[in-house]
Amino acid sequence: MMYSWLVLGLVAAAAGYDYRSDPEIYHDKWWGPESIKEDTSIRPFKVEWKKEMVEDLLYRLNNRRPMTPPLKGTNYNYGLNTDTMSYWLDYWASNYNFTTREEYLNQYPQFLTNIQGLKIHFIWIKPEVPKGKYSIPLLMLHGYPGSVREFYDVIDDIIKPTGRDFVVEVVIPSFPGFGYSDATNYPGLGTAEMAFIFEKLMTRLGHERFYVHGGDAGAVIGNNLATFFPEKVLGYHSTMAVATTDEALSLITAGSVYPATLMPADLISRLYPLKNTLQYLAQDFGYFHIHTAKPDAIGLCVGETPTSLLGWFLHLFSIFSRRTNGDNPMGGLEIYSRDQIIDNLMIYWDTETATTSIRMYAETINLRNLRSGYFRVPTPVPTIAVQALGEIFYMPPAALNTKFTNLVAVDVLDDYGHFLALEQPKIFVELLLSGLQRIIQFSKQNMNGDAEGGNYV
Ligand SMILES: *[C@@H]1O[C@H](CO)[C@@H](O)[C@H](O)[C@H]1NC(C)=O
């Protein structure tokens, strides 16, 4: 079995992968109701929190059931410390200003368009292009349990002109089934399928070629875009670049004997001994299995009350911010403001997308995707991987190289976590902009200037 996948993967890699002839992925499927036609118009959109929704939410917040107290001294190791929940829930009920937060979410131009039958929501900002500079389009992809809100603290600094030659035009979509984008009623819409939707979005906005940034599930979609559209994606920048080629997995396994051949000595403990990594996955990846196996069962529980939605999300924000957060009384979550956390919750609560967002896991991690094997096909798209200390998977550069044959740089951070844009906005922006600059430089030197933004002026 393993052997036939290896052969398939090598054949696909040698022949050049063609998604159009892959029966296992749905690159063009109509995900919406059969009765509607594609409406390619781009309409302005604003978040509008209905008075009844807010009143109902406040009622639920103010009439919540008591929570089971935590066991003594367990902090966040059992998933949550319910003693810390009122820090967030009381604020949500009494201090969170729905009027000003709604305005906050509406501070950037947002739009809707229809793609493959679904209404797709996105933020889109074309910057002013100062004389002598050019503009480059950047698709920015959020993750779970995030939303477009992940990027609100960084947008201003990304779009404003710097000393660099380029300015950035950002497109920040909500994934199908997340926030203000439609969910489908048909099975099969995983991260691969989302990549095709976002390629169509960028084309519709006039960008035949573009850059991609992604973290978490957005990193996976970005990875897929770089695989399906190597000629369109000018660069891939990611806080969670992952290689799942057979060669990468062999390298990581073999590396457990001589880690020093794979990575600098000070990084070895991020991956080895593998026992620690496997223990971490067993301890903290319960959510992943349940999301993948039974999304509707867990989705119902997560979305039912503001307490349950907050609790499920806090547990994920905690384990992915630092691996040691289980021993922290607050789960290490004070690094986020209450407005950051609750704005993000509001997007899920208002749109009732707890279940539809979780289904993304089931539609991605399954036999159909495994059979396709696109994720083991290498891509030449110039890539930069940012690796925070608390990031979920540490990938040695040699392993990344088996997927990203033009790995421009690996930016290793000796601190910080998985939600870098929320946690460290300034550092995130600097890494992103300098990353784009290095990718452009690399392409000029190695790919006949392919990535130069001149054609976007
Ligand atoms: C929310 O903020 C606005 C503007 O600062 C203020 O006028 C309003 O009274 C606040 N609402 C609440 C419920 O505090």
PDBQT file of the ligand as one rigid body, heavy atoms in Angstrom, charges set to zero:
ROOT
HETATM    1  C1  LIG A 501     -20.378  52.000  23.152  1.00  0.00    +0.000 C 
HETATM    2  O1  LIG A 501     -19.495  53.004  22.708  1.00  0.00    +0.000 OA
HETATM    3  C2  LIG A 501     -20.160  54.148  22.206  1.00  0.00    +0.000 C 
HETATM    4  C3  LIG A 501     -19.119  55.047  21.590  1.00  0.00    +0.000 C 
HETATM    5  O2  LIG A 501     -18.036  55.221  22.453  1.00  0.00    +0.000 OA
HETATM    6  C4  LIG A 501     -20.962  54.807  23.322  1.00  0.00    +0.000 C 
HETATM    7  O3  LIG A 501     -21.659  55.926  22.811  1.00  0.00    +0.000 OA
HETATM    8  C5  LIG A 501     -21.947  53.787  23.869  1.00  0.00    +0.000 C 
HETATM    9  O4  LIG A 501     -22.611  54.331  24.983  1.00  0.00    +0.000 OA
HETATM   10  C6  LIG A 501     -21.222  52.505  24.287  1.00  0.00    +0.000 C 
HETATM   11  N1  LIG A 501     -22.220  51.515  24.618  1.00  0.00    +0.000 N 
HETATM   12  C7  LIG A 501     -22.194  50.852  25.764  1.00  0.00    +0.000 C 
HETATM   13  C8  LIG A 501     -23.259  49.850  25.969  1.00  0.00    +0.000 C 
HETATM   14  O5  LIG A 501     -21.343  51.052  26.609  1.00  0.00    +0.000 OA
ENDROOT
TORSDOF 0
